[in-house]
Amino acid sequence: MKIFAIELSSRFGSMALLEDGRIVAEKSWEENFKNRQQLFDALAAMEIDWDGVDLFAVGRGPGAFSGMRIGFSVINSLAAPANKAVYALNSGAALAAQCGADKTVVVGDARRNKVWASVFAGTDLVQEFELLEIDALKDLVPDDALVVSPDRDRLAELMSGFNGLDKPVYPTAGKLAELIAQRLDAGIESEPFEPLYMHPPVFIAPRFPA
């Protein structure tokens, strides 16, 4: 089986092609949020035979709002012409897999003086993502967990109080594709095919009448 995956939930974007359980092509880049050209340059450079891809996958976050939206849009656009299968998996699972700990707490900066966090046993989500006040994070973190974050730089003071890595960790499309292949073999269905938005939508009234 060939799986093409995109991961855009953090400041480092990536895409990967997995064939029969092995990564055969992968590209990554630091996101320029004012210009998404790197994504399309990477798509062109991969030179993928799209007709040969069996499944299109995307990391659903939590994370960068615009990145997640673009990731889902691109995957839908690639899968739609031939009505190929699609699959979504939370990006925290890929991040936990990269760390390799028995128990991992994945934390992100949710802005507005809040964080989002979840707990993983291996790569299995055992406590759903929650939006928390910063001071409440300590109540979620088990004593034996490794605490990691793609936003480690912004959360340095908060993270210093936990057993964690001293640098940011970013989910990758390659690890996402490997996990999805394992889940497919185990008969596990896709998570909801929509981004994981932690904040509720906020309506801002237009400044001028229509």
N, C-alpha and C positions, 0 to 999 in steps of 0.2 A: 504494500500500500504506500502511496505517496501522499504526504501531508504538507501543505504549505501553511506556515503560521506567521502572524504579525503580532508584535508586542510593542505598544506605544503608550503604556500607562505611566512611564517615568521620563526623566530627562534624557535617557538613552534609548533610542528606538532600535528595533532589530527585526529582521525577518529571516526565516530559515525554511529549507526544504528537507524533509525527512523521507527516506525511502527504505522500506523494509527494516525499520527500527534504527537506521543510521542517518546522521546528519550528513548530507552530501553537498550542501551549499548554505552559506550563512553570511549575512551582512549586518553591521551595526554602525550607529552614528550617534553623535550628540545632537539632540533636537535643537533646531533653530525655530522658535515658536512664531517668528514673524514670517517664516518662509518654509514651507514643507517640501521644498524641492529635493532634499536628501532622500526622502521616501521614494519619490518617483525615479530618481537616479539609481537607487538601489534596486528597484524593480526591474529597470532596464538592464542593469549590470548582471543580474542573476540569470538572464537569458533562459527562463523556464518555459518548457512546453506545457502550457496551461491545460491542454487537452488531456495530458497524462496525469494531472493531479486528481486524486480521488476525493480529498477532503480539504476544506479551507478552514483554518482555525484562527482564533483571535483571543488575546488576553483581555479580560473584561474589567481589570482593575481590582480595587479602587486605585485612583491616581489622577493623572492629568486629565481634566475634563475634555479639552479639545482633542488630545491624543486618542482617548478612548473612542470618541465619536468618529474620528477619521479612520481608526482601525476597523471599526464595524462597517463603515461605508465602503472602504476598499475591499474588504473580504466579501461583502455582499455583491459588489460590482464584479469581482472576479468569479464568484460562484454562480451568479445568475444566468449567464448565457447558456450554459449546458446543464443548468439545474443541478449543480453538484452539491454534495452534503456540506453543511457548516457545523462548527463546534466551538463553543465558548467555555473557557475555564478561568477562574479567578487567577489574577497575576501573582497573588501571594503564594499559591502552591508552587509555582515555578521558582520563586525566591526562596522558599523553604527548601526546595530540592537542591538548590545551589549551595546552601549552607550545610546540609547533611546532618543536622542535629536530630536527636530523637524527639525533642519538643522545641518548637520555635514560635515566638510571638512576633508577628509582622506588624509594624507600626508605620503610619504615615501622617504627614502634616495636613490636616484638614482645614487649616486657616481658621480665622475667627476664634482663636484661642482654644481650638479643639484638635484632637487627633482621632484617626481611625485605627482600629487594631483588631487582630484576630489571632487565634491559637491553632497551631498545627501539631499533630502527632505524625512525625515523618512528613509526608506531603498531603495527609488527610486533614481536612478542615474539621476541627472538633469543637470550635466555638465560633459562631458566625461573626462576621465583621460588625463592629459597633462604632458608633460615633460617640466619643467621650470627651468630657472636660479633661484638661491636661492632668489635673491632680488625681483623677480617678483611674489613670492607667495602672497604678500600682496594685489596685484591687483585682485587675484582670490577669496580671502576670504571675504564672506559677513560679515557685522558688527554683525549680530545676530547668527553666526554659532559657534558651538563647533568644535575646531580643535584638532584632535587626530592622533596618529601615532604609528605603531608598532616599529618605529625606534626613539622613543622619547629620548632615551639616547644619540644617536649620533647627534640628531638635537636639543639638549636642548637649545642652545643659540637662534636659530631661533624660536623655539616654544614658548619661554618665552614672545614674543611680541604679542601673541594671547590669546584669551579666550579658554583655553584647559585644559586637564588633566595633572597632574604633573608626570604621569607614563605612560609607554608604554601600549598599548592595542593591543591584538592579535586576529585575526579572528579565530573562532573555527568551526570544522566540524559539531558540533551539531547545532549551529545557522545557518550554511549554509544549512543543511538538512531541517530545519524548514522553511526557506525562500523559498527553492525550492518546498517544498510541497505546500506552499501558492500560488506560481506562477503557479504550475501545476493546482491547483483548479481554478485559474483565467484564465487559457488557455494561459499563457505566455510561449513562446517557449524558449529553451536554448539559451544562448549567444553563439557566435562562439566557437566551441569545439577546442580551442587552447589557450595556455598561452598568457597573456597580457604582451608582452615584450615592454618596453618603449624605450630602446635604439635600434637603428638599428644595425643589425649584423655587426661585425667588422672582416674583413679578415686579418689574420696575415700570411705573407708569411713564408714557412718553412725555418728553418735556413740552412738546407742542401738540395741539390737537391735530387730528388727521384732516 
